[in-house]
Amino acid sequence: MNLPNKITLSRILLIPVFLLVFFLEPFIDIVNTWLALCLFVLAASTDALDGYLARKLKMVSNFGKLIDPLADKLLVCSVLIAFTANGLVPAWAVILIVSREFYISGFRQLALEQGLVLAATGLAKLKTIFQITLIVYILLPFPFSLLVFAPVTWALVIATVVFTLWSGLDYTVKNLHVFRNKGN
């Protein structure tokens, strides 16, 4: 268990802490709202840190290749599902996002069983930026009603869903060979 993998696991361990704080009267108590935002930003920032350290310290591992994208998906999906529970993001959007994340996880697992490690595409990185931006925007503790920001929130939701689905399609098309290998 090297340092980058420990950092990745810390991202997973921050999820229940975030959820606990988020559900302790989110958007009502300003301290809880700021704390939830800080916890999410901390958890999300570990993604860049663990990858950087793994490459810099030459500690890239098979465990890390498997758990890092899973940790990202667990974080984003958990937060978006929590948002849905509070009526902050429409369920249809979260269902599409979560479905894409499960599909890509399965697709990566299939490739891994064939000895292939599939790199994230540029669109997948852009998708992550949109997902994190949407989450941070919703968590920002505005001093007045979120209703004022509804058009911006909707635009971010639509853009996030579009880039999430587009990146999944792009990922599949660029890696169709995974389905053709070994009789799959």
DOZATOR-548489 format. One line per field, with one value per residue: residue number from 1; residue in one letter; x, y, z of N, C-alpha, C, O, CB in turn. Coordinates in nm, 2 decimals, decimal comma. Atoms other than C-alpha are relative to their C-alpha. Glycine has a CB too. Layout:
<sites>
pos: NUM ...
code: a ...
nxx: X ...
nyy: Y ...
nzz: Z ...
caxx: X ...
cayy: Y ...
cazz: Z ...
cxx: X ...
cyy: Y ...
czz: Z ...
oxx: X ...
oyy: Y ...
ozz: Z ...
cbxx: X ...
cbyy: Y ...
cbzz: Z ...
</sites>
This chain:
<sites>
pos: 1 2 3 4 5 6 7 8 9 10 11 12 13 14 15 16 17 18 19 20 21 22 23 24 25 26 27 28 29 30 31 32 33 34 35 36 37 38 39 40 41 42 43 44 45 46 47 48 49 50 51 52 53 54 55 56 57 58 59 60 61 62 63 64 65 66 67 68 69 70 71 72 73 74 75 76 77 78 79 80 81 82 83 84 85 86 87 88 89 90 91 92 93 94 95 96 97 98 99 100 101 102 103 104 105 106 107 108 109 110 111 112 113 114 115 116 117 118 119 120 121 122 123 124 125 126 127 128 129 130 131 132 133 134 135 136 137 138 139 140 141 142 143 144 145 146 147 148 149 150 151 152 153 154 155 156 157 158 159 160 161 162 163 164 165 166 167 168 169 170 171 172 173 174 175 176 177 178 179 180 181 182 183 184
code: m n l p n k i t l s r i l l i p v f l l v f f l e p f i d i v n t w l a l c l f v l a a s t d a l d g y l a r k l k m v s n f g k l i d p l a d k l l v c s v l i a f t a n g l v p a w a v i l i v s r e f y i s g f r q l a l e q g l v l a a t g l a k l k t i f q i t l i v y i l l p f p f s l l v f a p v t w a l v i a t v v f t l w s g l d y t v k n l h v f r n k g n
nxx: 0,09 -0,09 0,06 0,11 0,12 0,06 0,07 0,12 0,09 0,05 0,11 0,11 0,04 0,06 0,14 0,11 -0,02 0,07 0,15 0,05 0,01 0,10 0,13 0,02 0,06 -0,08 0,05 0,07 -0,10 -0,11 -0,12 0,01 -0,02 -0,14 -0,08 0,03 -0,08 -0,15 -0,02 0,01 -0,12 -0,11 0,01 -0,02 -0,14 -0,09 -0,01 -0,12 -0,12 -0,05 -0,05 -0,13 -0,10 -0,03 -0,09 -0,13 -0,07 -0,01 0,07 0,12 0,03 0,13 0,11 0,03 0,07 0,14 0,08 0,01 0,12 0,12 0,01 0,06 0,15 0,07 0,01 0,09 0,13 0,05 0,04 0,12 0,12 0,04 0,07 0,13 0,08 0,04 0,07 -0,09 -0,03 0,10 -0,04 -0,03 -0,14 -0,09 0,01 -0,09 -0,14 -0,04 0,00 -0,12 -0,11 0,00 -0,04 -0,14 -0,07 0,01 -0,07 -0,14 -0,02 -0,01 -0,13 -0,11 -0,01 -0,08 -0,13 -0,01 0,04 0,05 -0,03 0,11 -0,01 0,02 0,14 0,03 -0,06 0,10 0,12 -0,03 0,00 0,14 0,07 -0,05 0,05 0,14 0,01 -0,04 0,10 0,11 -0,04 -0,03 0,10 0,05 0,07 0,14 0,06 -0,06 0,09 -0,06 -0,11 0,06 -0,04 -0,14 -0,01 0,05 -0,09 -0,11 0,05 0,01 -0,14 -0,06 0,06 -0,05 -0,14 -0,02 0,05 -0,09 -0,13 0,02 0,01 -0,13 -0,08 0,04 -0,04 -0,14 -0,05 0,09 -0,08 0,02 0,11 -0,04 -0,10 0,03 0,14 0,10
nyy: -0,12 -0,12 -0,13 -0,04 0,09 -0,05 -0,13 0,04 0,06 -0,11 -0,06 0,09 -0,02 -0,14 0,00 0,00 -0,12 -0,10 0,03 -0,03 -0,14 -0,05 0,03 -0,07 -0,12 -0,07 -0,13 -0,07 -0,05 -0,04 0,08 0,14 -0,02 -0,02 0,12 0,09 -0,05 0,02 0,14 0,05 -0,05 0,08 0,13 -0,01 -0,04 0,11 0,06 -0,05 0,03 0,14 0,03 -0,07 0,07 0,14 -0,01 -0,06 0,09 0,13 0,09 0,04 0,14 0,05 -0,03 -0,14 -0,01 0,05 -0,07 -0,15 -0,04 0,04 -0,10 -0,12 0,03 0,01 -0,14 -0,08 0,06 -0,01 -0,14 -0,03 0,07 -0,08 -0,12 0,04 0,02 -0,13 -0,07 -0,10 0,04 0,10 0,14 0,05 -0,04 0,09 0,14 0,00 -0,01 0,12 0,11 -0,01 0,03 0,15 0,06 -0,02 0,08 0,13 0,00 0,00 0,13 0,09 -0,03 0,04 0,14 0,03 -0,06 -0,13 -0,11 -0,10 -0,13 -0,09 -0,09 -0,14 -0,03 0,05 -0,10 -0,11 0,05 -0,01 -0,14 -0,05 0,06 -0,07 -0,14 0,01 0,03 -0,11 -0,11 0,03 0,00 -0,13 -0,05 -0,13 -0,06 -0,01 0,12 0,06 -0,02 -0,10 0,06 0,11 0,02 0,04 0,14 0,08 0,00 0,09 0,14 0,04 0,01 0,11 0,12 0,01 0,04 0,13 0,10 -0,01 0,06 0,15 0,04 -0,01 0,11 0,13 0,00 0,01 0,12 0,11 0,13 0,07 0,09 0,10 0,09 0,12 0,05 -0,08
nzz: 0,00 0,01 -0,03 0,09 -0,02 -0,13 0,03 0,07 -0,10 -0,08 0,07 -0,03 -0,14 -0,02 0,05 -0,11 -0,08 0,08 0,00 -0,14 -0,01 0,09 -0,04 -0,13 0,04 0,10 0,05 -0,11 -0,08 0,09 -0,04 0,07 0,14 0,03 -0,03 0,11 0,11 -0,02 0,00 0,14 0,07 -0,05 0,06 0,15 0,02 -0,02 0,13 0,06 -0,09 0,00 0,14 0,01 -0,08 0,05 0,11 -0,04 -0,09 0,07 -0,08 0,07 -0,03 0,05 -0,10 0,02 0,13 -0,02 -0,10 0,02 0,07 -0,08 -0,11 0,06 0,03 -0,13 -0,06 0,08 0,00 -0,14 -0,02 0,09 -0,06 -0,12 0,06 0,05 -0,12 -0,05 0,10 0,06 0,14 0,04 -0,01 0,13 0,03 -0,08 0,05 0,12 -0,04 -0,07 0,10 0,08 -0,09 -0,01 0,13 0,03 -0,10 0,05 0,13 -0,04 -0,06 0,12 0,07 -0,10 0,00 0,12 -0,02 0,06 -0,09 0,08 -0,06 0,01 0,12 -0,03 -0,03 -0,13 -0,10 0,00 -0,07 -0,15 -0,03 -0,01 -0,12 -0,12 0,01 -0,03 -0,14 -0,08 0,02 -0,08 -0,14 -0,04 -0,09 0,04 -0,11 0,02 0,05 0,12 0,11 0,08 0,08 0,07 0,14 0,00 -0,05 0,11 0,11 -0,04 0,00 0,14 0,05 -0,07 0,05 0,14 0,00 -0,06 0,10 0,11 -0,04 0,00 0,14 0,05 -0,06 0,06 0,15 0,01 -0,05 0,05 0,00 -0,13 0,02 0,10 -0,05 -0,07 0,02 -0,07
caxx: 0,00 0,20 0,13 -0,07 -0,30 -0,35 -0,44 -0,69 -0,84 -0,87 -1,10 -1,33 -1,32 -1,41 -1,74 -1,94 -1,79 -1,91 -2,26 -2,29 -2,21 -2,43 -2,73 -2,69 -2,92 -2,75 -2,80 -2,96 -2,66 -2,38 -2,11 -2,23 -2,25 -1,90 -1,77 -1,95 -1,79 -1,44 -1,48 -1,58 -1,30 -1,05 -1,17 -1,18 -0,83 -0,68 -0,75 -0,49 -0,25 -0,25 -0,20 0,08 0,26 0,22 0,39 0,65 0,75 0,72 0,46 0,20 0,03 -0,24 -0,44 -0,41 -0,52 -0,83 -0,92 -0,85 -1,12 -1,36 -1,29 -1,37 -1,70 -1,80 -1,73 -1,92 -2,21 -2,25 -2,27 -2,51 -2,74 -2,74 -2,83 -3,12 -3,24 -3,26 -3,42 -3,11 -3,05 -3,31 -3,31 -3,31 -2,97 -2,82 -2,95 -2,78 -2,46 -2,44 -2,54 -2,25 -2,01 -2,11 -2,09 -1,74 -1,63 -1,75 -1,59 -1,25 -1,28 -1,33 -1,03 -0,82 -0,91 -0,75 -0,44 -0,53 -0,53 -0,74 -0,63 -0,88 -0,97 -0,97 -1,35 -1,35 -1,13 -1,37 -1,66 -1,49 -1,44 -1,81 -1,92 -1,69 -1,80 -2,16 -2,11 -1,91 -2,16 -2,44 -2,25 -2,15 -2,32 -2,49 -2,63 -2,97 -3,20 -3,06 -3,37 -3,19 -2,93 -3,17 -3,09 -2,72 -2,77 -2,99 -2,73 -2,46 -2,68 -2,75 -2,38 -2,27 -2,51 -2,41 -2,04 -2,08 -2,28 -2,06 -1,74 -1,89 -1,97 -1,63 -1,46 -1,65 -1,59 -1,22 -1,19 -1,42 -1,13 -1,20 -1,53 -1,36 -1,08 -1,10 -1,44 -1,62
cayy: 0,00 0,30 0,67 0,74 0,44 0,57 0,91 0,74 0,54 0,87 1,00 0,70 0,75 1,12 1,02 0,92 1,22 1,45 1,28 1,31 1,68 1,74 1,58 1,78 2,05 2,14 2,50 2,60 2,62 2,81 2,62 2,28 2,42 2,55 2,23 2,02 2,23 2,21 1,83 1,78 2,00 1,82 1,48 1,59 1,74 1,41 1,28 1,50 1,45 1,07 1,05 1,31 1,13 0,78 0,90 1,12 0,86 0,58 0,41 0,33 0,00 -0,22 -0,16 0,22 0,18 0,00 0,19 0,55 0,57 0,38 0,63 0,92 0,76 0,68 1,04 1,21 0,96 0,97 1,35 1,37 1,11 1,31 1,62 1,43 1,33 1,70 1,80 1,99 1,80 1,61 1,24 1,18 1,36 1,16 0,83 0,91 1,01 0,71 0,47 0,60 0,57 0,20 0,12 0,27 0,09 -0,24 -0,16 -0,08 -0,41 -0,60 -0,43 -0,50 -0,87 -0,86 -0,70 -0,36 -0,04 0,22 0,58 0,85 1,06 1,43 1,43 1,22 1,48 1,75 1,55 1,54 1,91 1,97 1,72 1,89 2,24 2,14 2,00 2,29 2,54 2,37 2,35 2,72 2,88 3,17 3,42 3,42 3,17 2,92 2,99 3,30 3,07 2,82 2,90 2,86 2,54 2,40 2,50 2,32 2,01 1,99 2,05 1,79 1,53 1,60 1,58 1,27 1,08 1,21 1,10 0,75 0,72 0,85 0,61 0,32 0,41 0,46 0,13 -0,10 -0,35 -0,44 -0,60 -0,78 -0,93 -1,29 -1,36 -1,08
cazz: 0,00 -0,13 -0,07 -0,38 -0,31 0,05 -0,08 -0,32 -0,03 0,17 -0,11 -0,05 0,32 0,29 0,12 0,43 0,62 0,34 0,34 0,72 0,70 0,40 0,55 0,88 0,75 0,43 0,30 0,63 0,85 0,68 0,88 0,75 0,40 0,40 0,56 0,30 0,03 0,18 0,23 -0,14 -0,27 -0,05 -0,17 -0,54 -0,51 -0,40 -0,75 -0,90 -0,61 -0,61 -0,99 -0,98 -0,70 -0,85 -1,17 -1,01 -0,75 -1,00 -0,78 -1,04 -0,94 -1,07 -0,75 -0,81 -1,18 -1,06 -0,75 -0,86 -1,13 -0,89 -0,61 -0,85 -0,96 -0,60 -0,49 -0,78 -0,78 -0,40 -0,40 -0,70 -0,54 -0,22 -0,43 -0,58 -0,24 -0,15 -0,48 -0,60 -0,92 -1,12 -1,08 -1,46 -1,49 -1,20 -1,34 -1,68 -1,51 -1,28 -1,56 -1,77 -1,48 -1,42 -1,79 -1,82 -1,50 -1,65 -1,99 -1,82 -1,62 -1,95 -2,10 -1,78 -1,80 -2,15 -2,01 -2,15 -1,95 -2,11 -2,06 -1,99 -2,30 -2,32 -2,32 -2,01 -1,83 -1,95 -1,82 -1,48 -1,49 -1,56 -1,29 -1,03 -1,14 -1,11 -0,76 -0,63 -0,78 -0,60 -0,27 -0,28 0,02 -0,15 0,10 -0,07 -0,24 -0,49 -0,70 -0,83 -0,98 -1,13 -1,50 -1,43 -1,24 -1,52 -1,78 -1,58 -1,53 -1,91 -2,00 -1,74 -1,87 -2,24 -2,17 -1,95 -2,22 -2,50 -2,32 -2,27 -2,64 -2,73 -2,50 -2,64 -3,01 -2,95 -2,78 -2,98 -3,00 -2,64 -2,75 -3,04 -2,84 -2,71 -2,85 -2,65
cxx: 0,09 -0,08 -0,11 -0,13 -0,07 -0,08 -0,13 -0,10 -0,06 -0,12 -0,13 -0,05 -0,06 -0,15 -0,10 0,01 -0,08 -0,16 -0,06 -0,01 -0,11 -0,14 -0,03 -0,05 0,08 -0,08 -0,08 0,11 0,13 0,13 0,00 0,02 0,14 0,08 -0,02 0,08 0,15 0,03 0,00 0,13 0,13 0,00 0,03 0,15 0,10 0,01 0,12 0,13 0,05 0,06 0,14 0,11 0,03 0,09 0,13 0,09 0,02 -0,07 -0,13 -0,02 -0,13 -0,12 -0,04 -0,07 -0,14 -0,08 -0,01 -0,12 -0,13 -0,02 -0,06 -0,15 -0,08 -0,02 -0,11 -0,14 -0,06 -0,06 -0,12 -0,13 -0,05 -0,07 -0,14 -0,09 -0,05 -0,07 0,09 0,04 -0,11 0,05 0,04 0,15 0,09 0,00 0,09 0,15 0,05 0,00 0,13 0,12 0,01 0,04 0,15 0,08 0,00 0,09 0,15 0,04 0,02 0,13 0,12 0,01 0,07 0,14 0,01 -0,04 -0,04 0,01 -0,13 0,01 -0,01 -0,14 -0,04 0,05 -0,09 -0,13 0,02 0,00 -0,14 -0,07 0,05 -0,05 -0,14 -0,02 0,04 -0,10 -0,12 0,03 0,04 -0,10 -0,04 -0,08 -0,15 -0,04 0,07 -0,09 0,05 0,09 -0,05 0,04 0,15 0,02 -0,05 0,10 0,12 -0,04 0,00 0,14 0,07 -0,05 0,05 0,14 0,02 -0,04 0,10 0,14 -0,01 0,00 0,14 0,10 -0,02 0,05 0,15 0,06 -0,08 0,08 -0,01 -0,11 0,04 0,10 -0,05 -0,15 -0,11 -0,09
cyy: 0,12 0,13 0,04 -0,08 0,04 0,13 -0,03 -0,05 0,11 0,07 -0,08 0,02 0,13 0,00 0,00 0,12 0,11 -0,02 0,04 0,15 0,06 -0,02 0,06 0,14 0,08 0,13 0,07 0,06 0,03 -0,08 -0,14 0,01 0,02 -0,12 -0,10 0,03 -0,03 -0,15 -0,05 0,05 -0,07 -0,14 0,00 0,03 -0,12 -0,08 0,04 -0,03 -0,14 -0,04 0,06 -0,08 -0,14 0,01 0,06 -0,09 -0,14 -0,11 -0,04 -0,15 -0,04 0,03 0,15 0,02 -0,04 0,09 0,15 0,04 -0,04 0,10 0,13 -0,02 -0,01 0,14 0,08 -0,06 0,02 0,15 0,03 -0,07 0,07 0,13 -0,04 -0,02 0,13 0,09 0,11 -0,02 -0,10 -0,14 -0,06 0,02 -0,09 -0,14 -0,01 0,00 -0,13 -0,12 0,00 -0,04 -0,15 -0,06 0,01 -0,09 -0,15 -0,02 0,00 -0,14 -0,10 0,02 -0,05 -0,16 -0,05 0,05 0,14 0,10 0,11 0,14 0,08 0,09 0,14 0,04 -0,05 0,10 0,12 -0,03 0,01 0,14 0,05 -0,06 0,08 0,14 0,00 -0,02 0,12 0,12 -0,02 0,01 0,14 0,06 0,14 0,06 0,02 -0,12 -0,06 0,02 0,11 -0,06 -0,12 -0,01 -0,05 -0,15 -0,09 -0,01 -0,10 -0,15 -0,05 -0,02 -0,12 -0,13 -0,02 -0,05 -0,14 -0,11 0,00 -0,07 -0,15 -0,06 0,01 -0,11 -0,13 -0,01 -0,01 -0,13 -0,12 -0,13 -0,08 -0,10 -0,11 -0,10 -0,12 -0,04 0,08 0,07
czz: 0,00 0,03 -0,09 0,02 0,14 -0,02 -0,08 0,10 0,09 -0,07 0,03 0,14 0,03 -0,05 0,11 0,09 -0,07 0,02 0,14 0,01 -0,09 0,05 0,14 -0,03 -0,10 -0,05 0,10 0,09 -0,08 0,04 -0,07 -0,15 -0,04 0,02 -0,10 -0,12 0,01 -0,01 -0,15 -0,07 0,04 -0,06 -0,15 -0,03 0,02 -0,13 -0,08 0,07 -0,01 -0,14 -0,02 0,08 -0,05 -0,12 0,04 0,08 -0,06 0,09 -0,06 0,03 -0,06 0,09 -0,02 -0,13 0,01 0,09 -0,02 -0,08 0,08 0,11 -0,06 -0,02 0,13 0,06 -0,08 0,01 0,14 0,02 -0,09 0,05 0,12 -0,05 -0,04 0,12 0,06 -0,11 -0,07 -0,14 -0,04 -0,01 -0,14 -0,04 0,08 -0,05 -0,13 0,04 0,06 -0,09 -0,09 0,08 0,02 -0,13 -0,02 0,10 -0,05 -0,13 0,04 0,06 -0,11 -0,06 0,09 0,00 -0,13 0,00 -0,06 0,11 -0,09 0,06 -0,02 -0,12 0,05 0,04 0,14 0,11 0,00 0,07 0,15 0,04 0,01 0,12 0,13 0,01 0,05 0,16 0,09 -0,01 0,09 0,15 0,04 0,09 -0,03 0,12 -0,03 -0,08 -0,13 -0,12 -0,10 -0,10 -0,08 -0,15 -0,01 0,04 -0,11 -0,12 0,03 0,01 -0,14 -0,06 0,06 -0,06 -0,15 0,00 0,06 -0,10 -0,12 0,02 0,00 -0,14 -0,06 0,04 -0,06 -0,15 -0,01 0,05 -0,04 0,00 0,12 -0,02 -0,10 0,05 0,07 0,00 0,07 -0,09
oxx: 0,14 -0,20 -0,21 -0,24 -0,19 -0,18 -0,24 -0,22 -0,17 -0,21 -0,23 -0,17 -0,14 -0,22 -0,19 -0,09 -0,15 -0,23 -0,17 -0,12 -0,19 -0,22 -0,15 0,02 0,12 -0,20 -0,14 0,11 0,18 0,22 0,10 0,08 0,19 0,17 0,07 0,14 0,21 0,13 0,09 0,19 0,21 0,10 0,10 0,20 0,21 0,11 0,20 0,23 0,17 0,16 0,23 0,22 0,15 0,18 0,24 0,21 0,07 -0,01 -0,23 0,07 -0,21 -0,23 -0,16 -0,17 -0,23 -0,19 -0,11 -0,20 -0,23 -0,14 -0,15 -0,23 -0,19 -0,13 -0,20 -0,24 -0,18 -0,17 -0,22 -0,23 -0,17 -0,17 -0,23 -0,21 -0,16 -0,09 0,04 0,07 -0,14 0,16 0,13 0,21 0,19 0,10 0,16 0,22 0,16 0,09 0,19 0,21 0,12 0,12 0,21 0,19 0,11 0,16 0,23 0,15 0,11 0,20 0,21 0,13 0,12 0,21 0,13 -0,14 0,04 -0,03 -0,21 0,12 -0,04 -0,17 -0,12 -0,01 -0,12 -0,18 -0,07 -0,05 -0,17 -0,14 -0,04 -0,09 -0,18 -0,09 -0,03 -0,12 -0,16 -0,05 0,05 -0,22 0,01 -0,15 -0,22 0,04 0,12 -0,05 0,02 0,11 0,02 0,07 0,18 0,09 0,01 0,12 0,17 0,03 0,05 0,17 0,14 0,03 0,09 0,17 0,11 0,03 0,13 0,19 0,08 0,05 0,18 0,17 0,07 0,11 0,20 0,18 -0,10 0,02 0,01 -0,10 -0,02 0,11 -0,16 -0,20 -0,22 -0,18
oyy: 0,17 0,13 0,08 -0,03 0,04 0,15 0,03 -0,02 0,10 0,11 -0,02 0,02 0,15 0,09 0,08 0,16 0,19 0,08 0,09 0,20 0,15 0,07 0,05 0,24 0,19 0,13 0,18 0,18 -0,06 -0,10 -0,18 -0,07 -0,04 -0,16 -0,17 -0,05 -0,08 -0,19 -0,14 -0,03 -0,11 -0,19 -0,08 -0,02 -0,12 -0,15 -0,04 -0,07 -0,17 -0,11 0,00 -0,11 -0,18 -0,07 0,00 -0,10 -0,23 -0,22 -0,07 -0,23 0,04 0,06 0,18 0,10 0,01 0,12 0,21 0,12 0,03 0,14 0,19 0,07 0,05 0,17 0,13 0,02 0,04 0,16 0,10 -0,01 0,08 0,17 0,04 0,01 0,14 0,20 0,20 0,07 -0,19 -0,17 -0,13 -0,06 -0,14 -0,21 -0,11 -0,07 -0,18 -0,20 -0,10 -0,11 -0,21 -0,16 -0,09 -0,14 -0,21 -0,12 -0,08 -0,19 -0,19 -0,08 -0,11 -0,21 -0,16 0,05 0,19 0,09 0,16 0,16 0,06 0,13 0,17 0,12 0,01 0,11 0,18 0,05 0,06 0,18 0,13 0,01 0,11 0,19 0,09 0,05 0,15 0,18 0,08 0,05 0,17 0,06 0,24 -0,01 0,06 -0,21 0,02 -0,01 0,10 -0,01 -0,19 -0,12 -0,13 -0,22 -0,20 -0,12 -0,17 -0,24 -0,16 -0,13 -0,20 -0,22 -0,14 -0,14 -0,22 -0,21 -0,11 -0,14 -0,22 -0,16 -0,09 -0,16 -0,21 -0,11 -0,09 -0,16 -0,22 -0,24 -0,20 -0,22 -0,22 -0,21 -0,11 -0,09 0,03 0,14
ozz: 0,10 0,05 -0,05 0,01 0,15 0,04 -0,05 0,09 0,13 -0,01 0,05 0,17 0,13 -0,01 0,12 0,15 -0,01 0,04 0,15 0,06 -0,05 0,03 0,19 -0,01 -0,08 -0,05 0,06 0,12 -0,15 -0,05 -0,12 -0,21 -0,14 -0,05 -0,14 -0,19 -0,08 -0,06 -0,19 -0,15 -0,04 -0,11 -0,20 -0,13 -0,04 -0,15 -0,13 0,01 -0,03 -0,15 -0,07 0,02 -0,05 -0,13 0,00 0,06 0,00 0,11 0,01 0,01 -0,10 0,04 -0,03 -0,14 -0,06 0,07 0,02 -0,03 0,07 0,14 0,01 0,01 0,14 0,11 -0,02 0,03 0,14 0,07 -0,04 0,04 0,14 0,02 -0,02 0,11 0,12 -0,08 -0,13 -0,22 0,04 -0,05 -0,15 -0,10 0,02 -0,05 -0,14 -0,02 0,03 -0,08 -0,11 0,03 0,02 -0,13 -0,06 0,06 -0,05 -0,15 -0,03 0,04 -0,10 -0,10 0,05 0,01 -0,13 -0,10 -0,08 0,18 -0,17 0,17 -0,10 -0,16 0,16 0,12 0,21 0,21 0,10 0,14 0,22 0,15 0,11 0,19 0,21 0,12 0,13 0,22 0,18 0,09 0,16 0,23 0,16 0,05 0,03 0,18 0,06 -0,11 -0,21 -0,24 -0,22 -0,22 -0,14 -0,19 -0,10 -0,02 -0,14 -0,17 -0,05 -0,03 -0,17 -0,12 -0,01 -0,09 -0,18 -0,08 0,02 -0,12 -0,18 -0,06 -0,03 -0,16 -0,13 -0,03 -0,09 -0,19 -0,10 0,02 0,04 0,01 0,12 0,03 -0,10 -0,01 0,14 0,09 0,08 -0,05
cbxx: -0,10 0,06 0,11 0,05 0,04 0,11 0,08 0,03 0,07 0,11 0,03 0,03 0,12 0,07 -0,02 0,02 0,15 0,04 -0,03 0,10 0,13 0,02 -0,03 0,13 -0,02 0,02 -0,08 -0,10 0,03 0,03 0,02 -0,14 -0,09 0,06 -0,05 -0,15 -0,03 0,04 -0,10 -0,13 0,02 0,00 -0,14 -0,09 0,04 -0,06 -0,12 -0,01 -0,03 -0,12 -0,09 -0,01 -0,05 -0,14 -0,07 -0,03 -0,06 0,14 -0,03 0,01 0,00 0,01 0,05 0,13 0,07 0,01 0,07 0,13 -0,01 0,03 0,14 0,07 -0,01 0,08 0,13 0,05 0,01 0,10 0,11 0,03 0,04 0,13 0,08 0,01 0,08 0,12 -0,12 0,12 0,15 -0,06 -0,12 -0,09 0,02 -0,04 -0,15 -0,04 0,02 -0,10 -0,12 0,02 -0,01 -0,14 -0,08 0,04 -0,06 -0,14 -0,03 0,02 -0,11 -0,12 0,02 -0,04 -0,14 -0,08 0,10 -0,10 0,12 -0,15 0,11 -0,02 -0,11 0,04 -0,09 0,06 0,14 -0,02 -0,03 0,13 0,08 -0,08 0,04 0,15 0,02 -0,08 0,08 0,14 -0,04 -0,06 0,12 0,03 0,06 -0,09 0,06 -0,03 -0,14 0,02 -0,14 0,07 0,11 -0,15 -0,02 0,09 -0,09 -0,13 0,06 0,05 -0,14 -0,07 0,08 -0,02 -0,15 -0,02 0,09 -0,09 -0,14 0,02 0,06 -0,12 -0,10 0,06 -0,02 -0,15 -0,05 0,07 0,01 -0,05 0,15 -0,03 -0,12 0,06 0,10 0,04 -0,01 0,07
cbyy: 0,00 0,00 0,10 -0,02 -0,14 0,02 0,09 -0,10 -0,10 0,10 0,00 -0,15 -0,02 0,10 -0,12 -0,13 0,03 -0,01 -0,14 -0,05 0,07 -0,07 -0,15 0,01 0,09 -0,09 -0,03 -0,09 -0,11 0,15 -0,01 -0,06 0,12 0,12 -0,05 -0,01 0,15 0,05 -0,08 0,05 0,16 -0,01 -0,06 0,11 0,11 -0,10 0,02 0,15 0,04 -0,09 0,05 0,14 -0,01 -0,06 0,10 0,13 -0,01 -0,04 0,06 0,03 -0,02 -0,16 -0,02 0,07 -0,08 -0,14 -0,02 0,05 -0,06 -0,14 0,03 0,03 -0,13 -0,09 0,07 0,00 -0,15 -0,03 0,10 -0,05 -0,15 0,04 0,06 -0,13 -0,08 0,07 0,07 0,01 -0,07 0,05 -0,09 0,06 0,15 0,01 -0,03 0,11 0,12 -0,03 0,01 0,15 0,07 -0,04 0,07 0,15 0,01 -0,04 0,13 0,11 -0,04 0,02 0,15 0,04 -0,06 0,05 -0,09 0,01 0,04 -0,02 0,07 0,08 -0,04 0,08 -0,07 -0,14 0,04 0,04 -0,15 -0,07 0,08 -0,04 -0,15 -0,01 0,06 -0,11 -0,12 0,05 0,01 -0,14 -0,09 0,09 -0,01 0,00 0,13 0,13 0,03 -0,15 0,04 0,11 -0,04 0,00 0,14 0,09 -0,02 0,06 0,14 0,04 -0,01 0,10 0,12 0,00 0,00 0,14 0,10 -0,01 0,02 0,15 0,05 -0,03 0,09 0,14 -0,01 -0,02 0,13 0,12 0,01 0,03 0,04 0,09 0,08 0,07 0,07 0,02 -0,14 0,10
cbzz: 0,12 -0,14 0,01 -0,15 0,01 0,11 -0,09 -0,11 0,08 0,03 -0,15 -0,03 0,09 -0,08 -0,10 0,08 0,02 -0,15 -0,03 0,10 -0,03 -0,14 0,01 0,09 0,13 -0,12 -0,13 0,07 0,11 0,02 0,15 0,03 -0,05 0,09 0,14 -0,03 -0,02 0,14 0,08 -0,06 0,03 0,15 0,02 -0,06 0,08 0,11 -0,09 -0,02 0,14 0,03 -0,10 0,05 0,15 -0,05 -0,11 0,09 0,14 -0,03 0,14 -0,15 0,16 -0,02 0,14 -0,01 -0,10 0,05 0,14 -0,08 -0,14 0,06 0,06 -0,14 -0,08 0,10 -0,01 -0,14 -0,04 0,10 -0,04 -0,14 0,04 0,09 -0,12 -0,08 0,11 0,06 0,05 0,09 -0,01 -0,14 0,05 -0,11 0,04 0,15 -0,03 -0,09 0,09 0,12 -0,09 -0,05 0,13 0,05 -0,11 0,01 0,14 -0,03 -0,08 0,11 0,09 -0,10 -0,02 0,14 0,00 -0,12 -0,07 -0,12 0,10 -0,04 -0,08 0,13 -0,10 -0,12 -0,11 0,02 -0,04 -0,15 -0,04 0,03 -0,11 -0,13 0,01 0,00 -0,14 -0,07 0,04 -0,06 -0,14 -0,03 0,02 -0,12 0,15 -0,13 0,03 -0,08 -0,04 0,03 0,05 0,08 0,09 0,01 -0,07 0,09 0,13 -0,05 -0,03 0,14 0,06 -0,08 0,03 0,15 0,00 -0,07 0,07 0,12 -0,04 -0,04 0,13 0,08 -0,07 0,03 0,16 0,00 -0,07 0,08 0,15 -0,14 -0,02 0,12 -0,06 -0,13 0,09 0,15 0,04 0,09
</sites>
